[in-house]
Amino acid sequence: MIKVGETALGVGDILRLVGEATYEWRLNDDRLSWSPHAAAVFGVTDLAPLETGSGFARHVDAGGGVSRLDAVTKSSQRDGGEGVPYEAQYAFRRADGTTTWIEDTGRWFAGADGKPARACGVVRSIDARHEREQELQWLAKFDPLTGELNRTSIIEILSKTLDDTIRFRGSCGFLLVAIDHLGNLNDSYGFEVTENVIAEVGKRLRARVRGKDFFGRISGNKFAVVLTSCTPDELTVAAERLLAGVRDEPIATSAGSVAVTITIGGITAPRHASTLNEVLSRSQDALTAARDKRRGSFAAYRPSVERDALRKESLRATDEIIAALNDRRIALAFEPVVEARSCDIAFYECLIRAHREDGTPLNAADIIPAAERLGLVRMLDHRVLELVVGEPQLSTSVNVSPASAIDPAWWNALGAMLRANPGVGERLIVEITETAAIQDVDDARGFVTRVKDLGCRIAIDDFGAGHTSFRNLRRLGVDIVKIDGAFVQDIVRSEDDRAFVHTMIDLAHRLRIQAVAEWVQDEAAAALLRDWGCDYMQGAFTGLASGDRPWLAGGGSKAAV
């Protein structure tokens, strides 16, 4: 007996409280004996039909699990004297047709012949747990919003379909379907309406997919269709059917009717792809091509020598950039920026240089565009920042990519480095491109403020390329504008360029901003710039970038002009 408070509980009471019942099953006469309250576990009023193993078995549906009868009589284990454990889960069917899921655990004991002679165990209802397990199994295969196959399931089906197609020398297809402008829908109508649109698009697409094909949701705004037997012509027909199914009728939502279109990229395999990765990546290429052509259209994958070459070049560039970073083969070159009237060096612009393992240089003009395209530019910016801070006595400007400008990690690194190296901030000019600055003027203003708070000056590079308005230039509050060299290099010969550069210099001075002219080619151009009051110059006339450090030797106050 166990005492709970002032009440003594027997084993039967405890079993009742926890919703369990025990049994003993003698296989020689098939007698099945139950503890009290077993009827409550099974949800029945009469235990008489359950007092034999065979009678009980008639109420059991293993449902993909294992029944007690199978667990005991089909066991391959041998009883060494302490019994053999077993566990079973099954659905118990009541006389009224309803069911409850049962967990049945116990041990069976062998008779003289070594076969099971007696089994003892415990049963309990696990309806809530079974329901949750079923839900998890469903979620593992299906998308909860649309009820369609999820990404994992559809990719498994695609992989098997592709293997079968190649084995039997057939042709299959894959369509990647994207809902257009879903972000705009979310901004305009809210998350609930967006989900309503996704679910309805899923229904419309499902209604137009052939019975032998497979359909699922592969990501937020994308669905996928695996066409098990499909020629290139049939791929186009299937895509057009899906386009029309979504486009031809607005979708009713709580915010009113919403017009929605989809864009589709497709591929036939193995004609244009023989591996799973090729199908997925090339269908994305086709989707991108369709978007570039027109939203709401379809494009089938077509081989492209240029695209394949770019992809190979991207892989090569990624390897080279990562290797150069890891091996510390990123270095700086210093281009002098001089005072226009005296040609004294005011500061140096730091430019990135990188070398391969064999010492040959990487093309500097390709490094930054490739890094921006591949998402590696922030790593380069961080390394350049480390190198700049490590240069004593250097007054310099350094370019910062738009990706780094909004990266908290870059800001944390800059702040930490400047705090650890007092005096560097007042010698540092941070450059951002004009194009990046005008994409979001408010963000750019925040960037400028943060740079100045750290004690640095800030410059807009390539000024004139992005057509910044006078009002935005004033709002940004920068210290320096660097006039795009494309306008400066021909000012001696081009009246239009002379007018533009002169105006930019005058505008900068009216806003109390210093001006730097880039790509200054010769003395004639320098003379014009001096006459217009330009503050600084850089380019072939004043000296190109090199790895030399003249400031360390106390020389180099004048540019080699």
NORZIMO-V172270 format. One record per helix or strand of 2 or more residues. SS is the DSSP state (H for helix, E for strand). FROM is the first residue (numbers start at 1). TO is the last residue. If there is no record, write none. Layout:
# NORZIMO-V172270
<<SS FROM TO> <SS FROM TO>>
This chain:
# NORZIMO-V172270
<<E 2 4> <E 7 9> <H 11 18> <E 20 26> <E 31 34> <H 38 42> <H 48 50> <H 53 57> <E 60 66> <H 68 73> <E 84 93> <E 99 110> <E 116 125> <H 127 141> <H 151 167> <E 172 179> <H 182 189> <H 191 207> <E 214 219> <E 222 227> <H 232 247> <E 251 253> <E 256 258> <E 262 269> <H 276 293> <E 298 300> <H 305 326> <E 330 339> <E 344 355> <H 364 374> <H 377 389> <E 396 399> <H 402 405> <H 408 420> <H 425 427> <E 428 433> <H 434 439> <H 441 453> <E 457 463> <H 470 476> <E 480 483> <H 485 488> <H 495 510> <E 514 517> <H 523 531> <E 536 537> <H 550 553>>
